[in-house]
Amino acid sequence: MRWYCVHPSLPLQAELRIRVAPDCNASERARIPQGRAIAACSPVFQVPNDDIDAELCSWLQVAYQDPESGETDGGFIMAALPDGTALVVPWEETDYCGCCEITDSAALLFDDPHEGARRVGSVQNITLLYCTLEEAEKRARIFHPELESVWIDKKDMRTVCARLKHQQCKTPHTFFELNEALPDEAQIAIREFPSQKAQTVGLLSRGETLEVIVRGGNWLKIAGGNVDKAWIMWRTDALELLQEASDVRSNNCKDNNVNISTELETVSVVASGDERPIRPARSEVEEEADTSVEVADDVATAADTFEEEGELEDACAELETVSVVASGDERPIRPARSEVEEEADTSVEVADDVDTVADTCEEEFELEEACPELETAIRRSLLQVTNGRSS
């Protein structure tokens, strides 16, 4: 899963509609306001209009908790207008420091992080993740569409997405390797999107180390220049697949804002300009496209646990049975074909005092066929650290 939020450039009152189909005339299920995050089951896909000269519409397939039933449900939100105006953005591409789940709907909100802070209300709505702006010792500041920003006790929240920190430097990154508890033969799949249904683009084996920058749920985003399609699952609900690697540094490490690459000649780092492809998956793995770990037969029980990721992942899998391409097609998730409909409205609703923005959202477009195939090519993003550990 990858978490998206309403684009910060939209008005504070902007809300995106979650619909039953990637069609602006489809029924509305829920809404996501500014400062909240929602899990995407697949990359952004595009739906063409019947007019060959018209621009494409971009959509996201999402999973969320239904506010009435409390059950995990699925839907679609518009990712961008036909003119290219972005409506959503991955949380890690914003100024937010992370996303959190509020565990108590009665959790109190405060106007500052100190003990004597004034109470300004309670959370109430906890069906979507809140985006965090900063953290203090006991409280975190979250974005609120009405109060703009408020503080909440950390005991009432659970961090789901976060920027990673390297204890040995000031760079927002860190390093991971295979968990020592796994067999030596174990290999973790690197995928182009944080989903077990996404295409495998490489494998992490024993003795290799990855440089990662953010955590989103059970997935880590691998660093690699401008590459945005390299993710690896670091844990399941039952087992940690990766562990943080100690005493590892790279050319990206900085100490007191000074690049220390000259001190790291023993560390072999793949530079962003390296055009070597990610090492392909082995033939054994290709037979089981959805398997994220390859282990010996005597640890099959442990391998089975690697396929568990949580309730949202299961919900996305159910959605795929009705809204993705045939199972033999390994392209990323795409929605089923929708009927042609006219006079489509947009997926952004804003307050009356922002009419100029709302007016730009009255676009007409129709749906004719399934979206084009997404690119599956990905550049090198696997960092192999050999003999790079310092004592």
C-alpha positions as CSV (number, residue, x, y, z in Angstrom):
1,M,0.0,0.0,0.0
2,R,1.1,3.6,-0.7
3,W,-0.5,6.5,1.2
4,Y,-1.7,9.6,-0.7
5,C,-3.1,12.8,0.7
6,V,-5.0,15.7,-0.8
7,H,-2.6,18.0,-2.7
8,P,-1.5,20.8,-0.4
9,S,-2.0,23.3,-3.3
10,L,-5.7,22.9,-3.1
11,P,-7.8,25.0,-0.7
12,L,-8.0,24.0,2.9
13,Q,-11.7,23.2,2.5
14,A,-11.1,20.9,-0.5
15,E,-12.4,17.4,-0.3
16,L,-12.0,14.5,-2.8
17,R,-14.9,12.2,-3.4
18,I,-14.3,8.4,-3.1
19,R,-16.5,6.8,-5.8
20,V,-17.6,3.2,-6.6
21,A,-15.9,3.4,-10.0
22,P,-13.4,5.5,-11.9
23,D,-16.2,7.7,-13.3
24,C,-17.1,11.2,-12.2
25,N,-20.8,10.2,-12.4
26,A,-20.4,7.1,-10.2
27,S,-21.9,7.0,-6.8
28,E,-20.0,8.6,-4.0
29,R,-19.0,6.5,-1.0
30,A,-17.0,8.8,1.2
31,R,-14.7,11.9,1.1
32,I,-11.2,12.7,2.1
33,P,-10.3,16.2,3.3
34,Q,-7.1,18.1,3.5
35,G,-4.6,16.7,6.1
36,R,-5.7,13.1,5.8
37,A,-4.1,10.1,4.0
38,I,-5.6,7.1,2.2
39,A,-4.1,3.8,1.1
40,A,-3.8,3.3,-2.6
41,C,-3.9,-0.3,-3.9
42,S,-2.2,0.4,-7.2
43,P,-0.3,3.1,-9.0
44,V,-2.2,6.0,-10.7
45,F,-3.9,4.9,-13.9
46,Q,-5.4,6.8,-16.7
47,V,-8.8,6.5,-18.3
48,P,-9.2,7.9,-21.8
49,N,-12.2,9.9,-23.1
50,D,-14.0,8.9,-26.3
51,D,-12.7,12.1,-27.9
52,I,-9.3,11.2,-29.2
53,D,-8.2,14.8,-28.8
54,A,-9.2,15.0,-25.1
55,E,-6.7,14.6,-22.4
56,L,-6.8,11.5,-20.1
57,C,-8.2,11.4,-16.6
58,S,-6.0,10.0,-13.8
59,W,-7.5,7.8,-11.0
60,L,-6.4,5.9,-7.9
61,Q,-7.9,2.7,-6.5
62,V,-8.0,3.1,-2.7
63,A,-9.0,1.2,0.4
64,Y,-10.4,2.8,3.5
65,Q,-12.4,2.2,6.6
66,D,-16.1,2.8,6.1
67,P,-17.2,5.4,8.7
68,E,-20.6,3.6,9.3
69,S,-19.8,-0.1,9.3
70,G,-16.2,0.1,10.4
71,E,-15.3,-2.4,7.7
72,T,-12.5,-2.0,5.1
73,D,-14.0,-0.9,1.8
74,G,-12.7,0.1,-1.6
75,G,-13.3,2.8,-4.1
76,F,-11.7,5.3,-6.6
77,I,-10.6,8.9,-6.3
78,M,-9.5,11.2,-9.1
79,A,-5.8,11.8,-9.0
80,A,-5.6,14.6,-11.4
81,L,-7.9,16.7,-13.6
82,P,-7.7,16.3,-17.4
83,D,-5.7,19.6,-17.6
84,G,-3.0,18.0,-15.4
85,T,-3.9,19.7,-12.1
86,A,-2.9,17.3,-9.4
87,L,-5.5,16.5,-6.8
88,V,-3.5,14.0,-4.7
89,V,0.1,13.4,-3.9
90,P,2.1,10.7,-2.1
91,W,2.5,11.8,1.5
92,E,6.4,11.5,1.3
93,E,6.4,14.2,-1.5
94,T,4.9,16.8,0.8
95,D,6.3,18.6,3.9
96,Y,4.5,16.2,6.2
97,C,6.8,14.2,8.5
98,G,4.5,11.1,8.5
99,C,1.0,9.7,8.8
100,C,-0.6,8.3,11.9
101,E,-3.7,6.4,12.9
102,I,-5.7,7.9,15.8
103,T,-6.7,5.0,18.1
104,D,-9.3,6.8,20.2
105,S,-12.1,8.9,18.7
106,A,-12.4,10.7,22.0
107,A,-8.7,11.7,22.0
108,L,-8.2,15.3,23.0
109,L,-6.7,18.0,20.8
110,F,-4.4,20.8,22.3
111,D,-3.2,24.1,21.0
112,D,0.5,23.4,21.9
113,P,2.7,20.5,23.0
114,H,3.2,21.6,26.6
115,E,1.6,20.1,29.7
116,G,-0.5,23.2,30.4
117,A,-1.9,23.4,26.9
118,R,-5.5,24.4,26.3
119,R,-7.9,21.8,25.0
120,V,-9.5,22.7,21.7
121,G,-11.8,19.6,21.2
122,S,-11.6,16.0,20.4
123,V,-10.6,14.1,17.2
124,Q,-14.0,12.3,16.6
125,N,-13.3,11.2,13.0
126,I,-10.7,8.4,12.9
127,T,-11.5,6.5,9.8
128,L,-8.6,8.0,7.8
129,L,-5.0,8.6,8.7
130,Y,-3.9,12.0,9.9
131,C,-0.9,13.7,8.4
132,T,1.7,14.8,11.1
133,L,3.6,18.0,10.8
134,E,6.1,17.6,13.7
135,E,6.7,15.7,16.9
136,A,7.5,16.8,20.4
137,E,8.4,14.6,23.4
138,K,4.9,13.5,24.3
139,R,2.7,15.0,21.6
140,A,2.6,15.3,17.8
141,R,1.2,18.1,15.7
142,I,-1.4,17.0,13.1
143,F,-3.0,18.8,10.3
144,H,-6.6,19.8,10.9
145,P,-8.7,21.3,8.1
146,E,-10.6,23.6,10.4
147,L,-8.1,24.4,13.2
148,E,-5.2,24.0,10.7
149,S,-2.9,22.4,13.2
150,V,-3.4,20.9,16.7
151,W,-1.4,18.6,19.0
152,I,-2.4,15.2,20.2
153,D,-0.9,12.9,22.8
154,K,1.3,10.2,21.2
155,K,-0.3,7.6,23.4
156,D,-3.5,8.0,21.3
157,M,-1.8,7.5,17.9
158,R,0.1,4.9,16.0
159,T,2.6,5.8,13.4
160,V,1.9,4.2,10.0
161,C,4.1,6.2,7.6
162,A,7.4,7.9,8.6
163,R,10.6,9.4,7.2
164,L,13.5,7.2,8.3
165,K,16.5,8.5,10.3
166,H,20.1,7.3,10.2
167,Q,21.5,7.5,13.7
168,Q,25.1,7.9,12.4
169,C,24.4,11.0,10.3
170,K,21.8,13.7,9.6
171,T,20.6,12.4,6.3
172,P,16.9,11.3,6.2
173,H,17.6,7.7,5.3
174,T,18.8,4.4,6.8
175,F,20.0,0.9,5.8
176,F,18.3,-2.5,6.0
177,E,19.3,-6.1,5.5
178,L,17.8,-9.5,5.8
179,N,16.7,-10.5,9.3
180,E,19.3,-12.7,10.9
181,A,16.4,-15.1,11.9
182,L,15.7,-15.9,8.3
183,P,17.4,-18.8,6.5
184,D,20.5,-18.0,4.5
185,E,18.6,-18.9,1.4
186,A,15.9,-16.4,2.0
187,Q,15.3,-13.7,-0.6
188,I,12.9,-10.8,-0.4
189,A,11.3,-9.5,-3.5
190,I,11.7,-5.9,-4.6
191,R,8.6,-4.6,-6.3
192,E,7.8,-1.6,-8.4
193,F,4.8,-0.7,-6.1
194,P,4.2,-1.5,-2.4
195,S,1.9,-4.4,-3.1
196,Q,2.4,-8.1,-3.2
197,K,0.6,-8.1,-6.6
198,A,3.0,-5.6,-8.1
199,Q,5.7,-6.8,-10.5
200,T,9.0,-8.1,-9.1
201,V,12.0,-6.1,-10.3
202,G,14.7,-7.6,-8.1
203,L,15.6,-9.6,-5.1
204,L,17.4,-8.9,-1.8
205,S,19.7,-11.7,-0.7
206,R,21.9,-12.4,2.3
207,G,24.9,-10.1,2.4
208,E,23.2,-7.2,0.6
209,T,22.1,-4.0,2.1
210,L,19.5,-1.5,1.0
211,E,19.4,2.2,1.5
212,V,15.8,3.3,2.2
213,I,14.2,6.7,2.8
214,V,10.6,6.2,4.0
215,R,8.4,3.6,5.6
216,G,4.8,3.3,4.5
217,G,2.9,0.6,6.5
218,N,4.8,-2.7,6.0
219,W,6.9,-1.4,3.1
220,L,10.1,0.6,2.6
221,K,10.9,2.9,-0.3
222,I,14.3,2.3,-1.7
223,A,16.6,5.2,-2.4
224,G,17.8,5.6,-5.9
225,G,18.1,9.0,-7.5
226,N,14.9,9.8,-9.5
227,V,13.7,6.2,-9.4
228,D,10.2,5.9,-7.9
229,K,9.5,2.2,-8.5
230,A,11.4,0.2,-5.9
231,W,9.8,-1.0,-2.7
232,I,10.4,-3.9,-0.4
233,M,8.3,-5.4,2.4
234,W,10.1,-5.2,5.7
235,R,7.6,-7.0,7.9
236,T,4.4,-8.9,8.0
237,D,1.9,-9.0,10.9
238,A,3.8,-12.1,12.2
239,L,7.4,-11.7,11.3
240,E,10.1,-9.1,10.6
241,L,11.7,-9.8,7.2
242,L,14.4,-7.1,7.4
243,Q,16.4,-5.5,10.2
244,E,18.2,-2.2,10.3
245,A,21.9,-2.6,9.4
246,S,24.3,-1.2,11.9
247,D,27.7,0.5,11.2
248,V,26.8,1.2,7.5
249,R,27.3,4.4,5.7
250,S,27.1,5.5,2.1
251,N,28.0,8.5,-0.1
252,N,24.7,10.0,0.8
253,C,25.6,10.2,4.5
254,K,26.3,13.7,5.8
255,D,27.7,14.8,9.1
256,N,27.3,18.4,10.1
257,N,26.2,19.2,6.6
258,V,29.5,18.0,5.2
259,N,29.6,15.2,2.6
260,I,31.8,12.4,4.0
261,S,32.0,10.4,0.8
262,T,35.8,10.7,0.8
263,E,35.8,8.6,4.0
264,L,33.7,5.8,2.5
265,E,36.0,4.3,-0.1
266,T,35.4,0.8,1.4
267,V,31.6,1.1,0.7
268,S,30.5,0.2,-2.8
269,V,27.5,2.3,-3.6
270,V,25.5,2.3,-6.8
271,A,25.4,5.9,-7.9
272,S,22.2,7.4,-9.2
273,G,23.8,7.5,-12.7
274,D,24.5,3.8,-12.7
275,E,22.5,2.4,-15.6
276,R,22.9,-1.3,-14.6
277,P,19.4,-2.9,-14.2
278,I,18.2,-4.3,-11.0
279,R,19.3,-7.9,-10.7
280,P,16.4,-10.0,-12.1
281,A,14.4,-12.4,-10.0
282,R,15.4,-16.1,-10.2
283,S,13.3,-18.5,-12.3
284,E,12.1,-20.2,-9.1
285,V,10.4,-17.0,-8.0
286,E,8.9,-16.4,-11.5
287,E,6.7,-19.5,-11.0
288,E,5.1,-17.9,-8.0
289,A,4.7,-14.3,-8.9
290,D,3.0,-13.3,-5.7
291,T,5.7,-14.9,-3.4
292,S,7.8,-12.2,-1.6
293,V,10.3,-14.6,-0.1
294,E,12.2,-17.6,-1.4
295,V,13.3,-20.1,1.2
296,A,14.3,-23.7,1.6
297,D,11.7,-26.4,1.8
298,D,12.4,-27.0,5.5
299,V,11.2,-23.5,6.3
300,A,8.0,-23.5,4.2
301,T,5.9,-22.7,7.3
302,A,7.8,-19.5,7.8
303,A,7.6,-18.7,4.1
304,D,3.8,-19.0,4.2
305,T,3.6,-16.2,6.8
306,F,5.4,-13.8,4.5
307,E,2.3,-13.6,2.3
308,E,0.3,-11.9,5.2
309,E,0.3,-8.1,5.2
310,G,-2.9,-7.0,6.9
311,E,-6.6,-6.2,6.4
312,L,-6.1,-3.4,3.8
313,E,-3.9,-5.7,1.6
314,D,-6.7,-8.3,1.7
315,A,-9.3,-5.7,0.8
316,C,-7.2,-4.7,-2.2
317,A,-6.9,-8.3,-3.3
318,E,-10.7,-8.6,-3.2
319,L,-11.1,-5.5,-5.3
320,E,-8.8,-6.8,-7.9
321,T,-11.2,-9.6,-8.7
322,V,-13.6,-7.1,-10.2
323,S,-11.5,-4.2,-11.2
324,V,-8.1,-5.4,-12.7
325,V,-6.9,-6.9,-15.9
326,A,-7.0,-10.7,-16.3
327,S,-4.9,-12.7,-13.9
328,G,-2.5,-13.8,-16.6
329,D,-1.6,-10.1,-17.3
330,E,1.1,-9.0,-15.0
331,R,0.5,-5.3,-15.6
332,P,-0.3,-3.1,-12.5
333,I,-3.8,-3.0,-11.2
334,R,-6.3,-1.1,-13.5
335,P,-10.0,-0.6,-13.2
336,A,-12.7,-2.4,-15.3
337,R,-14.2,-0.7,-18.3
338,S,-16.9,1.9,-17.4
339,E,-19.9,3.0,-19.3
340,V,-19.8,6.2,-21.2
341,E,-21.4,9.0,-19.3
342,E,-21.6,12.8,-19.9
343,E,-21.6,16.0,-18.0
344,A,-19.0,14.7,-15.5
345,D,-18.3,16.8,-12.4
346,T,-14.9,16.8,-10.7
347,S,-13.8,15.0,-7.6
348,V,-13.0,18.2,-5.7
349,E,-15.5,20.1,-3.6
350,V,-14.5,23.4,-2.0
351,A,-16.2,26.0,0.1
352,D,-18.4,28.7,-1.5
353,D,-15.7,31.3,-1.0
354,V,-13.4,29.5,-3.4
355,D,-15.7,29.5,-6.4
356,T,-12.8,30.3,-8.8
357,V,-11.2,26.9,-7.9
358,A,-14.5,25.1,-8.1
359,D,-15.3,26.5,-11.5
360,T,-12.1,25.0,-12.9
361,C,-13.4,21.6,-11.9
362,E,-16.5,21.6,-14.2
363,E,-14.8,19.5,-17.0
364,E,-16.7,17.2,-19.4
365,F,-15.2,13.9,-20.2
366,E,-16.3,10.3,-21.0
367,L,-15.0,6.9,-20.3
368,E,-14.6,4.5,-23.3
369,E,-12.1,1.8,-22.6
370,A,-9.7,0.4,-20.0
371,C,-6.6,2.5,-19.3
372,P,-3.4,2.0,-21.2
373,E,-0.6,-0.2,-19.9
374,L,1.5,1.4,-17.3
375,E,5.3,1.3,-17.8
376,T,6.9,-1.5,-15.9
377,A,10.5,-0.6,-16.7
378,I,12.5,0.6,-13.7
379,R,16.1,1.7,-13.3
380,R,18.6,0.5,-10.9
381,S,17.8,1.2,-7.3
382,L,19.3,-1.6,-5.4
383,L,22.2,-0.6,-3.2
384,Q,24.7,-3.4,-2.6
385,V,27.0,-2.7,0.2
386,T,30.1,-5.0,0.2
387,N,32.7,-4.7,2.9
388,G,31.1,-1.5,3.9
389,R,30.7,-1.9,7.6
390,S,32.9,0.1,9.9
391,S,33.9,-1.2,13.2
